[in-house]
Amino acid sequence: MIGDKSIKISGKRIVKSMWYKKEIHLEQILSFLIKLFLFVLPWQTIWIYKEQYLNGFKWQYGTLGFYATEMLLWFIIIIFMGWSWQRFKQKDIGFKFHITRDRIFTSSVLIFIVYVLTSSFWALDGQLAWQQGLRIMEMFLLFFVLILGPVDFWYSAKWFTFGALLAAALGLGQFLLQATFSCKWLGLAIHNPWVGGTSVVASEGIGRWLRAYGSFSHPNVFGGYMFVSIVSVALLFVIGFCSQKKYRMLQYLIITIFLSALLVSFSRTAIIACTFLLVVMFIYSFYNRKGFFASYYFKYLVALIFVLSLILMPLLNVRFGQSNSVYEVRSISERVSSVEESVEIFRENKLLGVGAGNYTLAVYNLNSNLEGWQYQPVHNIPLLILTEFGIVGFFLTLLVIISYFYFVYPYWQRRGKSWLTRNMTFIFNAVLLLFPFFIIILLDHYFYTSYIGLMMVGIYWAMWTKYSTQ
């Protein structure tokens, strides 16, 4: 009897050991794939299976396609589900239903995703709405994979940063050479500064200067990616990345490349967001008077911005100060008119909206006499969400945001009455990360309208969540 019992016990140990080895094996694969995804994300290799046109022009926001990194992401999600299931089975605990903060947040996300996907039934273009809904779902899945997966904040931020360095170097090369090259395998297209439709900084005094695209479809998207990369680098510096003397020159090089690439994108929203970021860092350096923000690195950052701004002043003046440039006047007027269009579209579709990703098609139905390239989303994401999802979808979006802060708040709580005084570092981090993000979503649309923008949102908030909770 004793022998039989020992055999049973050893058998359980063998089974448990096998499960443990499988979990380690899956964990290593999952960890590698997540790092690979963060590294190769800037490259926009896509399989386009349906192109659509408006008034003879390619309808960019109506293109149906599947990115190579999307395929990698779904492979990661499948591995993540298997890894999570193994961990759940190994714990050998029964499921008990309790209303918890994380379940409230997860439920609100699930309801929102179901609503977005369902909008394909009443959308003007059901296929387009379904694609946009899937990409929004991918954004949330990426968020959960990053905060719950085996890769911690340090490695996530490091691999994201290294991947962005290649795109930044490409963008700098494009600006210096004033030329680009095409490569379908990397998702790169040719952009000539003298060709109409190319994003340039232009005026009678300086001529036409090509804005850097990097590996992206538009300089604004490139600027946004550089902004997220600068935030990632700032957090890495805070936690001691490159703290060893032999790596300090790498630290200087990384920040120089990212800031230079951001400026040559001439993205107003990304530059404004980054300026706000640096101002907060500067103010905090006076409060803290220690660490990175009071060190030589911070002083180098200020000096670098001054030198780069001085070199690029004629071009920056056109983008930010000079009002008589035809291109800049047209850009501003188009943004103002798009707000008026969005209000008119919302009035006609108040409750449910026009469907995910269908804003530009709704503009076409409103006014079909414009040239195809003029059908652009409104440069304000809250207005886009209100127009495409209606009052119901806007309410569900707010529910996701509120439940998120309800979920993470306990990680930020501290004992004692003087919470504000004793948590000034947290307040600094919150302002540092949240306010620049809101600047971009209020002044541009690519964080919502593009696949890469949605992935940036998922990564940005995942890094912020993991940084603040670890």
C-alpha positions as CSV (number, residue, x, y, z in Angstrom):
1,M,0.0,0.0,0.0
2,I,2.8,2.4,0.9
3,G,4.6,1.5,-2.4
4,D,1.4,2.2,-4.4
5,K,1.0,5.6,-2.6
6,S,4.6,6.6,-3.4
7,I,4.1,5.6,-7.0
8,K,1.0,7.9,-7.2
9,I,2.8,10.8,-5.6
10,S,5.9,10.5,-7.9
11,G,3.5,10.2,-10.9
12,K,1.9,13.5,-9.9
13,R,5.3,15.1,-9.6
14,I,6.3,13.8,-13.1
15,V,3.1,15.2,-14.6
16,K,3.6,18.5,-12.8
17,S,7.2,18.6,-13.9
18,M,6.1,18.0,-17.6
19,W,3.6,20.8,-17.3
20,Y,6.2,23.1,-15.9
21,K,8.6,22.4,-18.7
22,K,5.9,23.0,-21.3
23,E,5.1,26.3,-19.6
24,I,8.7,27.4,-19.7
25,H,9.0,26.4,-23.3
26,L,5.9,28.3,-24.2
27,E,7.0,31.3,-22.1
28,Q,10.3,31.4,-24.0
29,I,8.6,31.3,-27.4
30,L,6.0,34.0,-26.3
31,S,8.7,36.2,-24.8
32,F,10.8,36.0,-28.1
33,L,7.8,36.7,-30.3
34,I,6.7,39.8,-28.2
35,K,10.2,41.3,-28.4
36,L,10.3,40.5,-32.2
37,F,6.9,42.2,-32.7
38,L,8.0,45.4,-30.8
39,F,11.2,45.5,-32.9
40,V,9.7,45.0,-36.4
41,L,6.5,47.0,-35.8
42,P,7.7,50.2,-37.7
43,W,7.9,48.3,-41.0
44,Q,4.6,48.6,-42.8
45,T,4.6,45.4,-45.0
46,I,1.0,44.9,-46.1
47,W,-1.0,42.5,-48.3
48,I,-3.7,44.7,-49.9
49,Y,-6.6,42.5,-51.0
50,K,-9.1,45.3,-52.0
51,E,-8.4,48.9,-53.2
52,Q,-11.3,51.4,-53.5
53,Y,-11.5,54.8,-55.2
54,L,-13.4,58.0,-54.7
55,N,-13.7,60.4,-57.7
56,G,-10.8,58.7,-59.5
57,F,-8.4,58.9,-56.5
58,K,-7.3,56.0,-54.4
59,W,-9.4,56.0,-51.2
60,Q,-6.6,55.5,-48.7
61,Y,-8.9,55.1,-45.7
62,G,-11.1,52.6,-47.6
63,T,-8.2,50.2,-48.4
64,L,-8.6,46.7,-47.1
65,G,-5.4,44.9,-46.2
66,F,-3.5,42.7,-43.7
67,Y,-0.2,43.7,-42.3
68,A,2.7,41.3,-41.8
69,T,3.0,42.3,-38.1
70,E,-0.8,41.6,-37.7
71,M,-0.1,38.0,-38.6
72,L,2.7,37.9,-36.0
73,L,0.4,39.5,-33.5
74,W,-2.3,36.9,-33.9
75,F,0.3,34.2,-33.5
76,I,1.4,35.9,-30.3
77,I,-2.2,36.0,-29.1
78,I,-2.7,32.2,-29.7
79,I,0.6,31.4,-27.9
80,F,-0.4,33.8,-25.1
81,M,-3.8,32.0,-24.7
82,G,-2.0,28.6,-24.4
83,W,0.5,30.0,-22.0
84,S,-2.2,31.5,-19.8
85,W,-4.2,28.3,-19.9
86,Q,-1.2,26.3,-18.7
87,R,-0.6,28.6,-15.8
88,F,-4.3,28.5,-14.9
89,K,-4.3,24.6,-14.9
90,Q,-1.1,24.4,-13.0
91,K,-2.5,26.5,-10.1
92,D,-5.3,23.9,-9.9
93,I,-7.9,26.3,-8.5
94,G,-11.6,26.4,-9.1
95,F,-13.2,29.4,-10.8
96,K,-15.1,31.6,-8.4
97,F,-17.1,34.6,-9.6
98,H,-16.3,37.9,-7.8
99,I,-16.9,41.4,-9.0
100,T,-13.3,42.8,-9.1
101,R,-11.7,45.9,-10.6
102,D,-9.9,43.9,-13.3
103,R,-13.1,42.1,-14.3
104,I,-15.0,45.3,-14.5
105,F,-12.3,46.8,-16.8
106,T,-12.1,43.6,-18.9
107,S,-15.9,43.4,-19.2
108,S,-16.2,47.1,-20.3
109,V,-13.5,46.4,-23.0
110,L,-15.3,43.3,-24.2
111,I,-18.6,45.2,-24.5
112,F,-17.0,48.0,-26.4
113,I,-15.3,45.6,-28.8
114,V,-18.6,43.7,-29.5
115,Y,-20.3,47.0,-30.2
116,V,-17.6,48.2,-32.6
117,L,-17.7,44.9,-34.5
118,T,-21.5,45.0,-34.5
119,S,-21.4,48.4,-36.2
120,S,-20.5,46.6,-39.4
121,F,-24.3,45.7,-39.7
122,W,-25.4,49.4,-40.0
123,A,-22.2,50.9,-41.4
124,L,-22.1,52.5,-44.8
125,D,-19.3,50.0,-45.7
126,G,-19.6,46.8,-43.6
127,Q,-16.2,45.4,-44.7
128,L,-14.4,48.5,-43.7
129,A,-16.2,48.6,-40.3
130,W,-15.3,45.0,-39.7
131,Q,-11.6,45.7,-40.5
132,Q,-11.5,48.7,-38.2
133,G,-13.3,46.7,-35.4
134,L,-10.7,43.9,-35.7
135,R,-7.8,46.4,-35.4
136,I,-9.4,48.0,-32.4
137,M,-9.7,44.5,-30.9
138,E,-6.0,43.8,-31.8
139,M,-5.0,47.0,-29.9
140,F,-6.7,45.8,-26.7
141,L,-5.3,42.3,-27.1
142,L,-1.8,43.7,-27.5
143,F,-2.4,45.8,-24.4
144,F,-3.3,42.7,-22.3
145,V,-0.5,40.6,-23.7
146,L,2.0,43.3,-22.8
147,I,0.8,43.8,-19.2
148,L,0.0,40.2,-18.4
149,G,2.7,38.4,-20.5
150,P,6.2,37.3,-19.4
151,V,8.1,40.3,-20.8
152,D,8.5,43.0,-18.2
153,F,8.6,46.7,-18.8
154,W,12.4,47.0,-19.1
155,Y,12.6,44.5,-22.0
156,S,9.4,45.8,-23.7
157,A,10.6,49.4,-23.7
158,K,14.2,48.3,-24.8
159,W,13.1,46.3,-27.8
160,F,10.5,48.9,-28.9
161,T,13.3,51.6,-28.7
162,F,15.8,49.5,-30.7
163,G,13.2,48.9,-33.4
164,A,12.3,52.6,-33.6
165,L,16.0,53.5,-34.0
166,L,16.1,51.9,-37.5
167,A,13.0,53.9,-38.6
168,A,14.5,57.1,-37.1
169,A,17.8,56.6,-39.0
170,L,15.8,56.0,-42.2
171,G,13.8,59.2,-41.7
172,L,17.0,61.2,-41.0
173,G,18.5,59.9,-44.2
174,Q,15.3,60.8,-46.2
175,F,15.5,64.4,-45.0
176,L,19.2,64.8,-45.6
177,L,19.1,63.3,-49.1
178,Q,15.6,64.8,-49.9
179,A,14.7,61.5,-51.5
180,T,13.1,58.2,-50.6
181,F,13.2,54.7,-52.2
182,S,10.5,52.1,-52.6
183,C,10.5,48.5,-51.3
184,K,7.3,46.6,-51.2
185,W,8.7,44.0,-48.7
186,L,9.3,46.8,-46.2
187,G,6.2,48.8,-47.0
188,L,8.2,51.7,-48.4
189,A,7.0,54.0,-51.2
190,I,8.7,56.8,-53.2
191,H,8.0,60.4,-52.1
192,N,9.4,63.1,-54.3
193,P,9.2,66.7,-53.0
194,W,8.3,68.2,-56.4
195,V,5.4,65.9,-56.9
196,G,1.9,67.0,-55.8
197,G,0.4,65.1,-52.8
198,T,3.8,64.6,-51.1
199,S,4.1,66.1,-47.6
200,V,6.5,69.0,-47.7
201,V,7.4,72.2,-45.9
202,A,7.2,74.9,-48.6
203,S,7.1,78.6,-49.1
204,E,8.4,81.1,-51.6
205,G,11.5,81.8,-49.4
206,I,12.7,78.3,-48.7
207,G,11.3,76.3,-51.7
208,R,10.0,72.7,-51.2
209,W,11.5,70.5,-48.5
210,L,10.5,66.9,-48.1
211,R,9.3,66.0,-44.6
212,A,10.7,62.7,-43.3
213,Y,8.4,59.7,-43.7
214,G,10.6,57.1,-42.0
215,S,9.0,53.7,-42.6
216,F,5.5,55.1,-42.4
217,S,2.7,56.3,-44.7
218,H,2.8,59.9,-43.5
219,P,5.3,62.2,-41.6
220,N,2.7,62.8,-38.9
221,V,2.6,59.1,-38.1
222,F,6.4,59.0,-38.1
223,G,6.5,62.0,-35.7
224,G,4.0,60.2,-33.4
225,Y,6.1,57.1,-33.4
226,M,9.2,59.1,-32.5
227,F,7.3,60.8,-29.7
228,V,6.2,57.4,-28.2
229,S,9.9,56.3,-28.6
230,I,11.1,59.4,-26.7
231,V,8.7,58.6,-23.9
232,S,10.0,55.0,-23.8
233,V,13.6,56.2,-23.7
234,A,12.7,58.7,-20.9
235,L,11.3,55.9,-18.8
236,L,14.2,53.7,-19.5
237,F,16.6,56.4,-18.3
238,V,14.6,56.9,-15.1
239,I,14.9,53.2,-14.2
240,G,18.6,53.1,-14.9
241,F,19.0,51.9,-18.5
242,C,22.6,52.6,-19.7
243,S,23.6,53.4,-16.1
244,Q,27.0,51.8,-16.7
245,K,29.7,54.2,-17.9
246,K,30.5,52.2,-21.0
247,Y,26.8,52.6,-22.2
248,R,26.5,56.3,-21.5
249,M,27.5,57.3,-25.0
250,L,24.8,55.0,-26.4
251,Q,22.3,57.0,-24.2
252,Y,23.4,60.3,-25.8
253,L,23.2,58.7,-29.3
254,I,19.7,57.3,-28.9
255,I,18.2,60.6,-27.7
256,T,20.0,62.6,-30.4
257,I,18.6,60.3,-33.2
258,F,15.1,60.3,-31.8
259,L,14.9,64.1,-31.3
260,S,16.4,64.8,-34.7
261,A,14.0,62.4,-36.4
262,L,11.0,64.0,-34.6
263,L,12.0,67.5,-35.8
264,V,12.6,66.5,-39.4
265,S,9.1,65.0,-39.5
266,F,7.8,68.5,-38.9
267,S,4.7,67.0,-37.2
268,R,3.2,69.9,-35.3
269,T,1.2,67.8,-32.9
270,A,4.1,65.4,-32.0
271,I,6.5,68.4,-31.6
272,I,4.0,70.2,-29.3
273,A,3.4,67.0,-27.3
274,C,7.2,66.5,-26.9
275,T,7.7,70.2,-25.9
276,F,5.1,69.8,-23.2
277,L,6.9,66.6,-22.1
278,L,10.2,68.5,-21.8
279,V,8.7,71.4,-20.0
280,V,7.3,69.1,-17.4
281,M,10.7,67.4,-17.1
282,F,12.3,70.8,-16.6
283,I,9.9,71.8,-13.9
284,Y,10.3,68.5,-12.1
285,S,14.1,68.8,-12.1
286,F,13.7,71.9,-9.9
287,Y,11.4,70.0,-7.5
288,N,13.5,66.8,-7.4
289,R,17.0,68.2,-7.8
290,K,18.4,64.7,-8.2
291,G,18.5,61.8,-10.6
292,F,18.4,62.0,-14.4
293,F,16.5,65.3,-14.7
294,A,19.0,67.2,-12.8
295,S,22.0,65.5,-14.4
296,Y,24.2,66.3,-17.4
297,Y,21.9,64.2,-19.5
298,F,19.1,66.6,-19.0
299,K,21.4,69.6,-19.7
300,Y,22.5,67.8,-22.9
301,L,18.9,67.4,-23.9
302,V,18.2,71.1,-23.6
303,A,21.3,72.0,-25.5
304,L,20.5,69.5,-28.2
305,I,17.0,70.9,-28.7
306,F,18.4,74.4,-28.9
307,V,21.0,73.5,-31.5
308,L,18.6,71.5,-33.7
309,S,15.9,74.2,-33.5
310,L,18.5,76.8,-34.6
311,I,19.5,74.7,-37.6
312,L,16.0,74.0,-38.7
313,M,14.6,77.4,-37.7
314,P,13.6,78.5,-41.3
315,L,11.5,75.3,-41.8
316,L,10.1,75.3,-38.3
317,N,9.1,79.0,-38.7
318,V,7.0,78.0,-41.8
319,R,5.3,75.2,-39.9
320,F,4.6,77.1,-36.7
321,G,5.0,80.8,-37.3
322,Q,4.6,81.9,-40.9
323,S,1.0,82.2,-41.8
324,N,1.3,83.2,-45.5
325,S,2.4,79.8,-46.8
326,V,-0.2,78.4,-49.1
327,Y,0.3,74.8,-47.8
328,E,0.0,75.8,-44.1
329,V,-3.0,78.0,-44.7
330,R,-4.7,75.2,-46.6
331,S,-3.8,72.7,-43.9
332,I,-5.4,74.8,-41.1
333,S,-8.5,75.6,-43.2
334,E,-9.0,71.9,-44.0
335,R,-8.9,71.1,-40.3
336,V,-11.4,73.7,-39.4
337,S,-13.8,72.7,-42.1
338,S,-13.5,69.0,-41.1
339,V,-14.8,69.9,-37.6
340,E,-17.9,71.4,-39.2
341,E,-18.4,68.3,-41.4
342,S,-18.1,66.0,-38.4
343,V,-20.8,68.0,-36.5
344,E,-23.1,67.8,-39.5
345,I,-22.6,64.0,-39.9
346,F,-23.2,63.5,-36.2
347,R,-26.5,65.3,-36.3
348,E,-27.7,62.8,-38.9
349,N,-26.4,59.7,-37.1
350,K,-26.6,60.6,-33.4
351,L,-27.4,57.3,-31.7
352,L,-25.3,54.7,-33.4
353,G,-23.0,56.7,-35.7
354,V,-21.9,55.8,-39.3
355,G,-19.9,52.7,-38.4
356,A,-16.3,52.1,-37.5
357,G,-13.8,53.5,-40.1
358,N,-16.6,55.0,-42.2
359,Y,-16.1,58.7,-41.5
360,T,-14.5,59.6,-44.9
361,L,-17.3,57.7,-46.8
362,A,-19.8,59.7,-44.8
363,V,-18.0,62.9,-45.9
364,Y,-18.3,61.7,-49.5
365,N,-22.0,61.1,-49.2
366,L,-22.3,64.6,-47.7
367,N,-20.3,66.2,-50.5
368,S,-19.4,64.1,-53.5
369,N,-17.9,67.0,-55.5
370,L,-14.5,67.1,-53.9
371,E,-11.3,65.5,-55.2
372,G,-10.6,62.1,-53.8
373,W,-7.5,63.1,-51.7
374,Q,-9.6,65.7,-49.9
375,Y,-11.7,63.1,-48.1
376,Q,-9.8,63.1,-44.8
377,P,-10.8,62.1,-41.2
378,V,-11.4,65.0,-38.8
379,H,-8.2,65.7,-36.8
380,N,-9.8,65.0,-33.5
381,I,-10.2,61.5,-32.2
382,P,-13.1,62.2,-29.7
383,L,-15.1,63.8,-32.6
384,L,-14.2,60.8,-34.8
385,I,-15.4,58.3,-32.1
386,L,-18.6,60.3,-31.6
387,T,-19.3,60.4,-35.3
388,E,-18.5,56.8,-36.1
389,F,-19.9,55.2,-32.9
390,G,-22.6,57.6,-32.0
391,I,-23.7,58.5,-28.5
392,V,-23.9,54.8,-27.5
393,G,-20.3,54.1,-28.6
394,F,-19.0,57.3,-27.1
395,F,-20.6,56.3,-23.7
396,L,-19.0,52.9,-24.0
397,T,-15.6,54.5,-24.7
398,L,-15.9,56.6,-21.6
399,L,-16.8,53.5,-19.7
400,V,-13.6,51.8,-20.8
401,I,-11.5,54.8,-19.8
402,I,-13.2,55.2,-16.3
403,S,-13.0,51.4,-15.6
404,Y,-9.3,51.5,-16.6
405,F,-8.4,54.2,-14.0
406,Y,-10.6,52.3,-11.5
407,F,-8.6,49.2,-12.2
408,V,-5.1,50.8,-11.8
409,Y,-5.9,53.2,-8.9
410,P,-5.1,50.7,-6.1
411,Y,-1.5,50.4,-7.4
412,W,-1.1,54.1,-7.0
413,Q,-2.7,54.4,-3.5
414,R,-0.5,55.3,-0.6
415,R,-1.3,55.4,3.2
416,G,-1.5,58.6,5.1
417,K,-3.4,61.8,4.7
418,S,-0.7,63.7,2.8
419,W,-1.1,61.6,-0.4
420,L,-0.5,64.6,-2.7
421,T,2.7,65.6,-1.0
422,R,4.1,62.1,-0.6
423,N,3.3,61.1,-4.2
424,M,4.7,64.0,-6.2
425,T,6.8,61.6,-8.3
426,F,3.6,59.7,-9.4
427,I,1.9,63.0,-10.2
428,F,4.9,63.9,-12.3
429,N,4.7,60.6,-14.2
430,A,1.0,60.9,-14.8
431,V,1.4,64.4,-16.2
432,L,4.5,63.4,-18.2
433,L,2.7,60.5,-19.9
434,L,-1.0,61.4,-20.1
435,F,-1.2,65.0,-21.1
436,P,1.1,64.8,-24.2
437,F,-1.0,61.8,-25.3
438,F,-4.2,63.8,-25.0
439,I,-2.6,66.7,-27.0
440,I,-2.1,64.3,-30.0
441,I,-5.6,62.8,-29.9
442,L,-7.1,66.2,-29.8
443,L,-5.1,67.5,-32.8
444,D,-4.7,64.5,-35.1
445,H,-6.4,61.3,-36.0
446,Y,-3.7,58.6,-36.8
447,F,-3.8,57.1,-33.3
448,Y,-7.3,55.8,-34.3
449,T,-7.5,55.7,-38.1
450,S,-4.3,53.7,-38.9
451,Y,-3.3,50.2,-37.8
452,I,0.1,51.4,-36.6
453,G,-1.5,54.2,-34.7
454,L,-3.8,51.8,-32.8
455,M,-0.7,49.6,-32.0
456,M,1.1,52.7,-30.7
457,V,-1.9,53.4,-28.4
458,G,-1.8,49.8,-27.1
459,I,1.9,49.9,-26.5
460,Y,1.9,53.4,-25.0
461,W,-0.8,52.5,-22.4
462,A,0.7,49.1,-21.7
463,M,4.1,50.6,-21.0
464,W,2.5,53.3,-18.8
465,T,0.5,50.7,-16.9
466,K,3.4,48.3,-16.4
467,Y,5.8,51.1,-15.4
468,S,3.4,52.6,-12.8
469,T,2.3,49.3,-11.3
470,Q,5.8,47.6,-11.1
